[in-house]
């Protein structure tokens, strides 16, 4: 690989990484910071508060819809609200049962 090709590859990689970091910095950390979707936020808050009061883990939540609606952002905010971790996948990425988290 020539030095010029290597430099271009490094530049493209660093630009992509900074774009990802910038995109992540725009995501709200809490449901209260999320703009819009008031009905969904209200329902999720009831769900979260009920789980906290019962001192039980949160039941499973399925978020679905076309790209760009905020499903991943909602999922990350919910994980932050309960102090949990998150595993993100998509339908096409699941080919067999072993691909699903335990």
C-alpha positions in Angstrom: 0.0 0.0 0.0 1.4 3.4 -1.0 1.9 6.1 1.6 -0.7 8.3 -0.1 -3.3 5.6 0.1 -2.6 4.9 3.7 -2.9 8.7 4.6 -6.3 8.9 2.8 -7.5 5.8 4.6 -6.5 7.3 8.0 -8.2 10.6 7.1 -11.5 8.9 6.1 -11.4 6.7 9.3 -10.8 9.6 11.6 -13.6 11.7 10.0 -16.0 8.8 10.3 -15.1 8.4 14.0 -15.6 12.1 14.8 -19.0 12.0 13.0 -20.1 9.1 15.1 -18.9 10.9 18.3 -20.8 14.0 17.3 -23.9 12.0 16.5 -23.8 10.3 19.9 -23.3 13.6 21.7 -26.6 14.8 20.3 -28.6 11.9 21.7 -30.5 12.7 24.9 -29.4 10.8 28.0 -32.8 10.8 29.7 -36.4 10.6 28.6 -37.1 14.1 30.0 -34.4 15.4 27.5 -36.1 13.7 24.5 -38.0 16.2 22.4 -41.4 15.2 21.1 -43.2 11.8 21.3 -45.0 13.0 24.5 -47.5 10.2 24.6 -44.8 7.5 24.3 -42.6 9.2 26.9 -45.6 9.4 29.3 -46.3 5.7 28.9 -42.7 4.8 29.3 -42.4 6.9 32.5 -45.4 5.0 34.0 -43.8 1.7 33.0 -40.4 2.8 34.6 -41.9 4.2 37.8 -44.0 1.0 38.3 -41.0 -1.2 38.0 -39.0 1.0 40.4 -41.8 1.0 43.0 -42.2 -2.8 42.7 -38.4 -3.1 43.0 -38.6 -5.5 40.0 -36.6 -5.4 36.8 -38.2 -3.7 33.9 -40.1 -6.1 31.6 -39.0 -6.4 27.9 -39.8 -3.5 25.6 -40.1 -3.9 21.8 -39.5 -0.8 19.8 -40.3 -1.1 16.1 -40.8 1.1 13.0 -39.0 2.5 10.1 -35.5 4.0 10.4 -35.1 7.5 11.9 -38.0 7.6 14.4 -35.8 7.5 17.5 -36.0 3.9 18.5 -32.3 3.6 19.4 -32.4 6.9 21.2 -35.4 5.8 23.3 -33.7 2.5 24.1 -30.5 4.2 25.2 -32.5 6.7 27.4 -34.4 3.9 29.0 -31.2 2.0 29.8 -29.8 5.2 31.4 -32.9 5.8 33.4 -32.8 2.3 35.0 -29.0 2.2 35.2 -28.8 -0.8 33.0 -26.9 -1.9 30.0 -28.2 -2.2 26.4 -27.7 -4.6 23.5 -28.8 -3.3 20.2 -29.6 -5.5 17.2 -31.8 -5.4 14.1 -34.1 -8.0 12.5 -31.8 -8.7 9.5 -28.9 -9.3 12.0 -30.7 -12.2 13.6 -30.4 -15.4 11.7 -30.7 -18.0 14.4 -31.7 -18.3 18.0 -28.0 -18.1 19.2 -27.9 -14.5 17.8 -30.4 -13.3 20.5 -29.1 -12.2 23.9 -29.8 -14.6 26.8 
